[in-house]
Amino acid sequence: MSQFGMQLPGGGGRRGASVNVYTGLMTAAVAALIAACVFTFMAASKLGKNGDAFSPQVAKQIDLK
C-alpha cells in the first residue's frame, strides 16, 4: 500500500517531537508573564512601606517616593 502513497493509521507516532510555532508562542507568553510579574513587583515596592512590595497599605496614607 505504501507504493501508492497511502499511509497506515498510527504511522506518525514513531516521529519524535519537534519545535513548532506553538512552542515559540508558549515561550513568548511565559516570557511576557515573567516580565509583567517583575514590573508589577517593582511598582509595588515603590508604594510599599519601606520598599516592601507585600506590606499592606493604610487608606489615605500612601506615600509616593
Contacts in CASP RR format, 6 or more apart in sequence:
PFRMAT RR
TARGET T0000
AUTHOR 0000-0000-0000
METHOD contacts of the structure
MODEL  1
MSQFGMQLPGGGGRRGASVNVYTGLMTAAVAALIAACVFTFMAASKLGKN
GDAFSPQVAKQIDLK
1 8 0 8 1.000
41 53 0 8 1.000
44 53 0 8 1.000
44 54 0 8 1.000
45 51 0 8 1.000
45 52 0 8 1.000
45 53 0 8 1.000
46 64 0 8 1.000
46 65 0 8 1.000
47 57 0 8 1.000
47 62 0 8 1.000
47 64 0 8 1.000
48 55 0 8 1.000
48 57 0 8 1.000
49 55 0 8 1.000
49 57 0 8 1.000
END
